[in-house]
Amino acid sequence: MSIYDYSVPSVGGGELKLADLKGKVILIVNTATGCGFTPHYEPLQAMYEADHEKGLDRKSGSAGMPR
């Protein structure tokens, strides 16, 4: 079993299949909206804005265990 065998509920609805990300670099950030790690969102957003033109993309899954 590999990470590509999992899927998570998508924040926008539906399902995010990690197999669809095969061949891409995946950075998984596991925080809850109200937890003490939310300050990490700011540098993650800055990284996205700086590197989006170079192909950096983001996908959002909801909290919880993969199905």
Buried (B, 14 or more C-beta within 10 A) or exposed (E): EEEEEBBBBBEEEEEBBBEEBEEEEEEEEEBEEEEEEEEEEEEEEEEEEEEEEEEBEEBEBEEEEEE
